[in-house]
Amino acid sequence: MENNDEFLKKIKIYDSNNSYNNALNIFGLKPGYTEDELRKVYHPIAFRFHSDRTDNDDTILAIVNSAYELLKNKVRNEKLENEEKEKNIFVATWKNDIRALQSKYGSYKEVINLCKNYLNRIEKIKTLEELKKQKEEFNQEIKVIKEKIYYQTEKDSFKKNLLFTIKLDKDDDVSKLAIYYLELTDNVYTLQELRKLEEEYEQKAIQLKEEKRFKEWKEAKQNFQIELKEISEKYQDEKTRELVNYYSQELDRSKEKKEIVALQKKFQEELKTILKEKLELLERKNKLKNYFQRFKEEIYQEVVEKYLALIDEVKSNQELCAIRNSFDEEIKKIKAKKRLEEKKVEKQIATLKEITKRSLISYFYKASLNLPIDKIMLEANV
């Protein structure tokens, strides 16, 4: 603690000039002190210089009290200014929040009325503490209204989804379920109950969809199996049999109706291609048979019958072309052989004609010699 002379010197300075800094100097404080800090320093000094404890009069204590009041008023005024400033900021922020709510929920009368009510109240509230209390009440009320709005929005959304499901197919099991739950929503009054109802509906809808999906998959699989069986019985060729076996294996691996539909479409396209190729091959076979049957002469019959039998075993256009080429080669050989024989016969006929011609000349010559006719004919070998 400082000595009396030093302290009294500070008192004298303050008494001559009641400034804020001189008052701070008396109590040894710095700007930014609190009222509690001032009070804590003041009491020991006031006790020390009280007239009951000293021979002094109350002059020094009066100066101390004057400095104390100056500092106390200063700190209280600053506090009031800060509180007023904080209050103004609080009010401005709250008003902005209320206007934002009015903008967001402008179509809800309950929100608009509440906001108007509190905007009027704000102007009449004097203290920051009361403002904070009122804001807490406002927040509680707006929370309840928001929950109502959110509940109604969720309920409308749920109903909209149910109506959309019903519109898709009224005879569908899921649509029937949606109709049932649409009626139930009218008896729901809290968000918790609505959530429970939505969850219950979703679970049942998923179950029904799975059952429907399985049923559709099973029906599609059975229909495709029947089709494959009919095709395998109707067409016994190797290519069709391989196609049926391949798609039977793919069908066993399928898990969705859409997979089976895609498989069935692909199968039908490939089968159509195979049948088209078979029809084209059959037409070419018939044309080739007609071509073979054009060779009606007896010398060709053995070859024709041989190749007509081969045609029935042909399975591709390449084989058919090979048979045609082979047939033409054999026919060519037969024709060549025939031409050789014809030339041989022609040569024999020419020789015979020459002999006959000579014999006739000899005959007419002898006839001119008056030989008997039978002798002439015998000599001419006629």
Stockholm file with secondary structure:
# STOCKHOLM 1.0

chainA/1-382         MENNDEFLKKIKIYDSNNSYNNALNIFGLKPGYTEDELRKVYHPIAFRFHSDRTDNDDTILAIVNSAYELLKNKVRNEKLENEEKEKNIFVATWKNDIRALQSKYGSYKEVINLCKNYLNRIEKIKTLEELKKQKEEFNQEIKVIKEKIYYQTEKDSFKKNLLFTIKLDKDDDVSKLAIYYLELTDNVYTLQELRKLEEEYEQKAIQLKEEKRFKEWKEAKQNFQIELKEISEKYQDEKTRELVNYYSQELDRSKEKKEIVALQKKFQEELKTILKEKLELLERKNKLKNYFQRFKEEIYQEVVEKYLALIDEVKSNQELCAIRNSFDEEIKKIKAKKRLEEKKVEKQIATLKEITKRSLISYFYKASLNLPIDKIMLEANV
#=GR chainA/1-382 SS CCCHHHHHHHHHHHHHCCCHHHHHHHHTCCTTCCHHHHHHHHHHHHHHTCTTTSSSCSHHHHHHHHHHHHHHHHHHHHHHHHHHHHHHHHHHHHHHHHHHHHHHTTTCHHHHHHHHHHHHHHHHCCCHHHHHHHHHHHHHHHHHHHHHHHHHHHHHHHHHHHHHHHHHCTTSHHHHHHHHHHHHGGGCCSHHHHHHHHHHHHHHHHHHHHHHHHHHHHHHHHHHHHHHHHHHHHCCSHHHHHHHHHHHHHHHHCCSHHHHHHHHHHHHHHHHHHHHHHHHHHHHHHHHHHHHHTCCSHHHHHHHHHHHHHHTTCCSHHHHHHHHHHHHHHHHHHHHHHHHHHHHHHHHHHHHHHHHHHHHHHHHHHHTTTCCHHHHHHHTTC
#=GC SS_cons         CCCHHHHHHHHHHHHHCCCHHHHHHHHTCCTTCCHHHHHHHHHHHHHHTCTTTSSSCSHHHHHHHHHHHHHHHHHHHHHHHHHHHHHHHHHHHHHHHHHHHHHHTTTCHHHHHHHHHHHHHHHHCCCHHHHHHHHHHHHHHHHHHHHHHHHHHHHHHHHHHHHHHHHHCTTSHHHHHHHHHHHHGGGCCSHHHHHHHHHHHHHHHHHHHHHHHHHHHHHHHHHHHHHHHHHHHHCCSHHHHHHHHHHHHHHHHCCSHHHHHHHHHHHHHHHHHHHHHHHHHHHHHHHHHHHHHTCCSHHHHHHHHHHHHHHTTCCSHHHHHHHHHHHHHHHHHHHHHHHHHHHHHHHHHHHHHHHHHHHHHHHHHHHTTTCCHHHHHHHTTC
//
